[in-house]
Amino acid sequence: MSDTIRFDIARSDEGATQTLLAKMANRHGLIAGATGTGKTVSLRNLAENFSAAGVPVFLVDVKGDLSGLCRAGENSGKIAERITKFGLGEGYLQSYPVRFWDVFGDSGIPLRVTVSEMGPMLLSRLMNLNDTQQGLLTLVFRVADDKGWHLIDLKDLRGMLKHVADNASVYRTQYGNVSSASVGAIQRSLLQLENEGADKLFGEPELNLDDWMQTESGKGVINILNAERLMLSPNLFSAFLLWMLAELFQTLPESGDLPKPKFVMFFDEAHILFDGAPKALVEQIEQVVRLIRSKGVGVYFCTQNPLDLPDAVLGQLGNRIQHALRAFTPRDQKAVKAAADTFRINPNINVTQAIGELGVGEALVSFLDEKGMPTPVERAWVYPPSSRLTPLEPAERDQAFQSDPLYRVYKDAVDNFSAYEALLQKEQEDAQAAAAQTAQDNAQKTAAKEDDSPSIVDGFLTGVFGNRKKSNAGLGYDLSNQVGRNISRRVTTSIGRAITRGLLGALTGKK
């Protein structure tokens, strides 16, 4: 059909052009081959074609050699030879709009996600948690959600862990057991994550995936994630990429079959995604790869050996570019046979033999046709890239990303009110409430003491009569007894004095 968008990818020695149909590009693909056989050139070729067609692209730059996409290529050396061989002409060389990203913010726009968006499952994989510890982490997320406390960065998560541990008896009934040993294990894993630089990944402003789906002058923006440092932490690397896949799947609406994809992603060194991955996680990747096609998204994996990918994922990759494989070991021989078996048979090509004979830049190619069926495998030379093959100098790259309008949006981290601040506020409120209660209790005790203290009359009577022990009859009884005794004493004294005076008068003769 004349309105079908086609990408010229390679050409055989016989002059047959191998084309990728844009409407089949969301059936995903695989670029495989040994080191130095031309995988990166194939990846660039596909990315350039998508960008030229107005399709935004995301690709992972593991080796730091893809930044030249933002500069036009030079008509020299091998590039010039291929341009002449294929008759591509001077206008073939061009540049593409590129946006550089870097989790650590050193060589690209800072890239962040929140802890809440990453979720407990991917975080559990990041920290290599067992099932019990993952269950506790899920509990912590649930408590935070129920209380409306947003988990943004690692200090939020650490604060929530401490809060749940300190209030284990409160949460145990509603949410389940809270093991102090599991809390300790998660806290140690968080420290390890921080040492790997995860504190740079988690935070705000959070990446808005709409910023990756931009076009400039009719060309799709190529978003390059610098993963040279990130891949040193493979768990962090794979968890981020999986979050991105899941986020795209949840965000994008169903679109069905489109003339061209909405968005295409390239994952270089794809084996990092699957090394040591638990079965549940592999199943999640398979599900996302299988279903995201209906969202108009194409996913392309680039790896050395097709056996690096699980069979369930490999089976979803309809478009194939297979560069040379060297069968030096039994595993290599198995990989060659596995790669050969995935292609639709071409009676004119011994695929198993050809895989070991391919030259640099040459590949076995099979793309999906109009009906979605793989075309018979062909041996062909991949077109050279039209952008600059050599990477940018550090100063060039810095100037490129620092002048990007989005750099001002994501440059500075923002510490918004979240779980950490909510917990601090709660602690302050609890401390104020405790202080108020203590003051009230002290006031009540003081009032009680004042009620029990002697009155002025009691003090006077005590001074006059002495501090005698009160009987159960009370103060009135004591007072009447004391007054009676005093009166009796005074009467007795008066009588005594009168008798004494009478006796003395009789003795002295006075009356």
Secondary structure, 3 states (H helix, E strand, C coil): CCCCCEEEEEECCCCCEEEEEHHHHHHCEEEECCCCCCHHHHHHHHHHHHHHCCCCEEEEECCCCCHHHHCECCCCHHHHHHHHHHCCCHHHCCCCCEEEEECCCCCCEECCECHHHHHHHHHHHHCCCCHHHHHHHHHHHHHHHHHCCCCCCHHHHHHHHHHHHHCHHHHHHHHCCCCHHHHHHHHHHHHHHHHCCHHHHECECCCCHHHHCCEECCEECEEEEECCCHHHCHHHHHHHHHHHHHHHHHHCCCCCCCCCCCEEEEEECCHHHHCCCCHHHHHHHHHHHHHHHHHCEEEEEEECCHHHCCHHHHCCCCEEEECCCCCCCHHHHHHHHHHHHCCCCCCCCCHHHHHHHCCCCEEEEECECCCCCECCCEEEEECCCCECCCCCCHHHHHHHHHCCHHHHHHCCCECCCCHHHHHHHHHHHHHHHHHHHHHHHHHHHHHHHHHHCCCHHHHHHHHHHCCCCCCCCCHHHHHHHHHHHHHHHHHHHHHHHHHHHHHHHHHHCCC
